[in-house]
């Protein structure tokens, strides 16, 4: 339980109001790292609607949906094989957070 609390505290340090679904979105992207994950796959794995996935990826990205600076932990880009799809991957900051979280367990 201590490790879980420590992980949650790390997320709260980044954003004191971060929602659980945003944390789950980050963790699912981190789980597939270094491979990117499709946004549709994030929706399936998280059980979130596609609009919620997009909102959470934006919050974890460079800019939130309210044009405020995001956390810069993930980045989304078009899938070159299917431009209708977006792939999400960790940024360098996202990888550092992943390493920190892994070292807590």
N, C-alpha and C positions, 0 to 999 in steps of 0.2 A: 504494500500500500504506500509506503514511503516513496518508492520510485514513481508511482503514478502521481502522487501529490507534487513531487519535484517536477515532473513533466508538465503538469498543469500550471505550475507556478512560472515555468519558463515561458509558456504561451501568454500568461497574464502579464509578464514583464514586457512583452512585445506590444500587447494591446489589452489593457485591463477589462475591456468590454467584449473581447473575442468570444464568439459563440462556439458551442461544442461542434456544430456542423462545419465550421471553418477549420477547427482543429482536425476533424476527421478528414476533410478534404486535403489538408496539407499532408497528413499521415499516409493517405492513400497514394499521393504523388511520390512521397518519400519512399514508400514501400517498393515502387517499381524502378526507382532510380538505380542505375543511370539511364534506363530506358524511359522515354516519355510515355504518357498514358493519354488515351483519347478522352475528351470531355464526356462523351457518351458512356464510356466505361466507368468514369468517375460516378456518373449518375446511377448506373446499375449497382456498383459496389457499395455506394453510400445510401442508396434508397432515396436520394433527393431528386426533385424535379430538375429538369435541365436549366430552368431559370435560376434555381437556387445554386446549382453548380457554377453557373456563370458568375453569379454574384459573389460567391465565395472565392473563386479563382481571381476575380477582380480585386477583392480585398487583400488577397495574398500576393497579388502582382504589384506592378509599379503604381497603378492608379486605381482607386476604388470607384465605384459607380457614381459617387457624388463628387467626382473630380478632386478628391483629396489624395494626398500621397498614400500609397499602399505600403505593405510590409516588405515588398520586393523579395519574397521567398520563392515565388514560382513565376514562370513566364509561359504564355500561350502563343502558339504560332500555327499557321495553316499546315495541314498535312499535304505535302507535295504530291502525294498519290491521289488524294481526294480533297480538293480545296474546300469542300463543304464541311469537312471535319477540322477540329482544332486539337492539337497535341499540347499537353501541359508537362513541363519539366521543372526541376529545381534550378534555381539560380545558385551562384556561388554562396550567397548568404543562406539560402535554403539548405545547401549541403553542409554548411558549418553547423546550422541548427540540428540537422539530422545526426551529425557526429556527436554533438553535445548530448542529445537525447539518448543515443545508443550507449554512451559512456555512463549514463545514469543507471542503466539496468545491469 
